[in-house]
Amino acid sequence: MESGGIGGSSARPALRIVFDRWRVEEKYCIVKMKFFSRIHPNALAYSMTTLGAGMMNSIFNFYYVKLFLNQYKISEGAFHQAQVVFMIWNAINDPLFGYIQDNSRVPCCSRRQASIFYGAPLYALAFLLPWFPWKQYQEGDWLSGLHLVVALCAFDGMLTFVLLAQCALFAETSTRHESRLQLIKYNQVATLVGSTSILFCGLISNNMENFAYFQVFVVLVGAIATACMCYTGIYSTTQYEQRESLVEGCDLECTQKVFSWSSVILLTKQILAQRNFLLFVTMNFFQVFHSAFCSNFMMIFADNLIPKDVLSSSIRSIMYGAGFICPQCLVLISQSLLKKFGYYKVVLFSFYLEAIAAVFMFLLGPEHYYLLAIYLTVNMVIVQASFSLFNLPLADIVDADLKKHKRKSPLSSMVFGTNALFTKPAQSLAPMFVVTVLNQFGYANLNSKLAQPDPNLFLGLHDAMFYMICLVPLGIAAIQIVAWTPFSIQNSHLTPVHTEL
């Protein structure tokens, strides 16, 4: 009896330890279940395409101009010719793909998810095109110009095909402002994670100085991006598809749309007749120009205006990464402002902020290197952050068009595509403008092995760069304020459906 008592008393602590462990594991499981229960599966699926595209787009836009100008030694004429071809293709493919996706009877085009799923691997392959030279280019080699044309057109074509479908998902997932803000929130987290590709790419490849490491990194990025976008293609849903699945077979009229240029012209005219759409497109054109100006030339401006002994290579990599990462953080912490004031006031405030920052930097001058670095980063952050909100006004325009014309389903892809028809040329005009100005001050000879650079010429080059980084944002902000102020859908955060045009 005594020994049994002793054994029983010694067993109690062991049982207590087991019981405590069980309670800890139970609490962990409860916390884990609560965490995953808060994740919205459809918003997560939607944002995975943003993650994949963000990883590729940020690297492509940030590095391709420097690669072709400095490493492939493309001539100014070939660069401009490539940008003109790209500008034409860039403008045409958006409304074309938009009409096909809204009206096609082929599943890989008509279903948003299928467009993303099948387009993802081709999108990744197009992303890899510029980073692998077709031969050892000589300075001014015509083949480098052809390489640029093919790389730009292939990448933008697949980007348009995939992201137009995703933009349509945004408008068609829900018409509720709160649901769209939730998509924006998930989208910004995905963009935040995707934008770190710039940071890691810079650190791993020493800002593209180690080109072999750079090539390995972009291949890895392409593979991960493909997997992310395929996840969207498999798991995302829209309210219109759910609605159509209930009445499938009862209304065949919706599936018997005929592709014709007359219907394209009619639908485009109806979209262009909306005053809000025209105001938005005007403002967005300059936003795209400003975004391309920042992402394509931030590294070039910083390398030339800020001495290397002031900012080390690793600090520069962090600075460049911050230009792509911080916008997402800014949008995420601005969710309460978006709910309270709406996107209209937030976007308008960003334009005033850009103008004030440009005037402040211009008055300070180019000698304040640390402030110049901060200004370059902050300017890019504000531009990219406000640009991240532009799906909200476009989705509101889609809703208004749906209600005004009593359509059975929204023309989401066509609205986004028609917007791109007028705004995408800015992606080509920005680098053409900047390269033309820089070459007037000897930038083409900066890395030339055939000519000995004149130091006095580069003093003028640095002045031209400084004036551009101050005056271009100032001028753009002034135009955008004028164009955006009359936009009349200002209270979408208060009312779910809009009829005012």
N, C-alpha and C positions, 0 to 999 in steps of 0.2 A: 504493500500500500504506500509505504513511504517513498520507495523508488518510483512508483507510478506517479506519485505527486510531484516528485522532482522532475520526471520526464514531461509531465503535463505543463509545469510552469516554464520549462525551457522551450517548449514548443510554441508558447504564446508569442514571444518576440518574433519568431520566424514567421508565424501566421500574420502578425501585424505588418512585417516588412512586405510580405506578399500582397496583403490587402492594400498597403500604401502604394505599392508599385502599380497595382491594378487601377487605383483611383487616379494616379498621375497619367497612366495611359488612357484612361477614359476621358479625362479632361483634355488631353492632347487631341484625341479623336473628335471631341465636341468642337474644339477650337478650329480644327482642320475642316470639319464639316461646315461650320459657320462661314469660314473663309471662302470655301468653294461654292457654297450656296449663294454668296453675294456676287459671284462672277456671272455676268449675263452671257450665256453661251453664244447667242447670235451676235452680240457686240464684239465678243472675243474673236469669233470667226471672221467678222468684217474687218477687224483691225489687223489680222494676220497678213493681209495683202499690203496694208500700209507698212507693216514691219519689213516685209521683203522688198517692196518697192523703195522704201526709204533708205535701206542699206545700199541699194544699187544707184539710185538717183543722186544721192549726195556725193558719192565717189565720182560718178560720171561727170556731173556738172562742175565739181570742184577741180578736177585734174585734167580734163580733156584739152582745154585751151592751152594750159602750160605744157602739156605733153607734145602737142603738135607744133607749138611755136618754138619751144626751147630744145626739145629732144629730137623730134622728127624734122625740124628746121623747114617747115612749110613756108612757102612764099606768101606775101601779103595778097597777091592776086588770086592764088589758089585758095587761100583761106576765105576771101570774100566770095569767090565763086561757089565754094562749098556751102557757105552760109545762105546765099541766095537760093540755091537748089533746096536746101533744108527748109528755108522760110516758106517756099511754095508748097512743098510736101507737108510741112508742119501745119499749114493752114487748111489744106485740102482734106487730109486724112481724118481730122476730127469730126466734121459734119458728115463725111462719108460713112465712117464707122458708126457714128451715132444713128444715122438713118437705118443702116443695115441691122444694127442691134435692136432697134425699136420695131422693125418691120419684117425682118427675115423669118422664114419658116424653118431654117436649118438650126437644130438645137444648139450647136456650138456657138452660134451667133445670137440666137433669140433669147436663150437663157443666160442671165448674168453670171451665174455660178460656172456654167460650162465655158463661157468666154474666158473667165479667169483661169480655170483649171487647165484648159488646152493651150492658152496663151502663155502661161507661166514659163515653161521650159524654153520657148522661143524668145521670150523676153530676156531670160538670163543669158542665152547664147548671144543675143544682140548686144547685151551689156559688155560681153567679153571682147567684142570686135576691135575696139581701138587699142587695147593694151598689148596686142601682139602684132608687131610690124610685119608687113608682107615681104620685106627684104631690108637690108641695111641702107637706109635712106641717105642720100646726099643732100646737101643744102639746095632747096628749091626744086627737089625731085617732084615730077608731075604725079607719080604714083602715090605720094603722101597726100596730095589733094584728093585723088580718087578714093583713097582709104578713108579720109575724113567724110566725104560725101556718103559713102556706103555705111559707115559707122553711125553717123547722125540720123540718116533716114531709117535705117533698120531699127535702131534703138527707139526713136520716137514713134515709129509705126507700131511696135509691139507695146510700148508704154501706153500709147493712146488706146489700143484695143483692150488692154487689161484694165487700165484705170478708168476708162469711160464706163465699163461695166460696173466697177466698184462705186463710181459716183452715182450711177443709177440705183445701186443697192442702197446708198445713203438716203436718196429721196424716197425710195419705195419701201424701206423697212418700216417707217412709221411717219405719220404727219404730225405727231405730237412734238412740241418744242422740247419737252423734257427728255423724250426718247432720243431726239437728235443731239441734244447736249450730252447725253450718255455716250452716243457714238463718237462725238467729238472727244470726250474724255478718254475713252479707250484708244481712239485714234492717236491722240497726243502721246499717250504712254508708249504705243507702238512706234511712233515716229521718234520719240526720245531714245528708245532702245536702238532703233535702226540708225539713228544719227551718230551713234558711238562708232560706227564703222569708219568715219573720218578720223576720229581720234586714234583708234587702234591702227588704222592704215598708216597714219603719219608716224606713229611711234615705231611700228614694225619696219616700215620701209625708209625711215628717216626722211619723211616728206618726199618720197619717190626717188631719193638719191640711190637707194639700193633697189634697182628696178626688178631684179629677179624675185626678191621677197614680195615686192608689190604685186607681181603677176600671180604668185602663189596665193596671196591673200584675196585677190579679186575672184579667183576661181572658187575659193571656199565660200566667199560671199554669194556668188551666183548659185551655188548648190543649196545653201541655206535658204536663200530667197525663194527658190523654186518650191521647196518643201512648204514654206509658210503660205505662199499663194495657193498652192493646191489644197491646203487646209480650208481656206475660204471657199474654194470651189466645191468642196464636199459637204461642209457643215452649215453654211449660211442660208437663210431663208428671207423672203419678203412677204408683206401682207397681201400683195396682189397675186403672188403665186398661190398663197394659201386660199385666197378667194376663188381663183380660177380652178383650183383642184376640186372645189365643191360643185362647180357648175360645168365641169368638163363634159363635153359632148352635147350640152344643151344649147350652146351659143357658138356655132362654127363660124359665124361671121367675123369674129375677132381674129381667127387664125387664117383667114383667106385674104390677107392684105397683099396687094400687088405692088411690086417695086416699079415705080415710074418716076421720071424726072418731074412730071407735073405735080405729083403729090409732094415730092421733096420741096419744090419751089413754094407750093401753097403752105405747107407746114412751117417752112422757114420764114415766110412773110408774116404768118400769124405770130411767131415768136418775136420777130423784129418789130412788130407793131406795139410791143409793150414798152412803155416809156422807162419803166424801172430797169428793164433788161438793157436798154441802150445806155442808161446812166452807169449801170454796173460794169458793162463791157468797157466803157471809156476809162473808168477808174482802174479796172483790172488790167487793162493793157499796160498802163504805166507801172502797176505793181509787178507784173511779170518782167518788164524791162528792168526795174529796180532790183528784183530778185536775181535775175541773170547777171546784172552788173556786179552785185555783191559776190555771188557764189563763184563766178568765173574768174574774177580778178582780185579778190581779197588777198590771196597769197602773193600775187605779183606786186600789188601795191605795198603790202607789208614788207616783202623782201627788199624792195627798192627804197622805201622811205624810212624804214627802221633799221639801223645798223645791227649787224649780227652780234656785236659785242654788247649790245643793249638787251636783246632778247635771244636766249639760246634756242637751239633747234627743238628741244623738248618743250620749252615754254611756248614756242610758236605752234607746235602740234596741239597743245592744250587750248591755245587761243583759237585755232582753226576749228577744233572740235567743239568748242563752246559756241561758235557761231551757228552750229547745226543742232546742238543739244539743248542749249538754254531756251530757244523759242518754245519748245514743247513744255519745259518747266513753267515758263511764263503763262502759257495758255492754261495749264493745269491749275495753277494757283489763282487764275482769274475766273474760275468757274462761278464763284459767287457774284462777281461783277457782271458776268454774262447773264445770269439769271435775274439780277436786279435791274440792270440798265439795258440789256440787249446788245446784240453784236453791232448794231448801227452806231451807237455812241462810242463803243470801245474802239471800233475801227477808225472813226473820225478823230478820236483823241490820239491814236497812234500817228496819224498824219501830222498833227500839230507838234507832237513830240519829236518826230524826225526833223521837221523844219527848225525847231529850236536848237536841237543838237548840232545840226549842220552850221547854223549861224555861230554858235558858240565855238565850234572847232575852227571855223574860218577866222574868227577874230583872234584866237589864241596863236595860230600859226603852226607850221610843221615841225618846229624845233622841240616841242614837248612830246617826246617819243612815247612815253608811257600813256599819256592821255590820248595820243593818236591811236595806239593799240586798243585802248578801251573804246574809243569812238568807233573804230572799224568793226569791233565785235558787237557793240551795242546796236549800231545801225543795222547790221545784218540780223541780229536777234529780233528787233522790232519788226523789220520787213517780213521775216519768215513767220513770226508769231501771228501777225495780222492776216497774212496770206493763208494761214491754217484755218481761219474762220470762214473763208469765202464759200465753202459748200453750204453754209447756212442761208445766205441770201439767194443762192442759186436754187436751193431746195424750195424756198418760199416762192420763187418765181415759177417753178414747176407746179406747185400747188395752185397758184393763182391761174396759170394757164389751163390746168385741168378743170378747174371750176368754171372759168369763163367760157371755154369752148365745149363744156359738158362731154369731155372725152371719157371713154370707158376705161382707159389706162393712161398713165402719165407718159409724156414724151421726155422722159428723164435724160436719156442718152442724147437726144437731139438738142435739148436745151444746153446741156454741158458741152456738146460738140460744136454748136453754133457759137457759144461763148469762146471756145478755143479757136474757131476760125478767125476771129478778129484779134485775139490776144496772143496766140502762139507766135506770130511773126516777131513779136518783141524779143523772144528768146534769141533770134538771129540778129536783129537790129542792134541789140546792146553790145555784143562782142564786135560786130562790124564797126560800130561807132567808136568804141574804145581803142581798138587796134589801129584804126585810121588816125586818130588823134595822137596816139603814142608813137606811131611810126613817123609822124611829122617832126618828132623831137628825137629821133634816132634810136627808138627801141629795137628796131629790126637789126641794128648793128651791135646791140649790147652783147649778144652771144655769138656773134659772127666770128669765124676763124679766118675769114678772108680780109677783113678790114680791121685796122687798129682804132679802137674807140677813142673819141675825142672827149676828154673829161668835161670841158666846158659845155658840150652839147648835152651831157647828162644832167647838168644843173637845171637846164630848161625842161628836161624830161621830168625831173622830180617835182618841179613847180607845176607842170601840167597835171601830173598825177594828183598832187594835193588839191589843186583847184577842182578837179573832177570829183574827188571823193567828198567835197563839200558842196559844190554848186549843183551837181546832178541830183543828189537827194533833195536839196532845197527846192529846185525847180519842179521835180516830180511831186513833192508833197503839196506844193501850191496848186498844181493842176488837179490833183486828187481831191483836195478839199472842195474845189469848185464843182467837180463832177459828182462827188458823193453827197454833198449837202442836200440836194433836192430829192434824193431817193426816198420814196414815200412809205415803204414797208418798214416802219421803224419800231413797231410794237409787237413783233411776232412772238416775243417771249411772254406776252400777256394773252394773245389770242391764238388758238391753234390753227385756224384756217383763215386765209386772206382772199379778199375779192378785189381790193383796190389795186389798180394798175397805173 
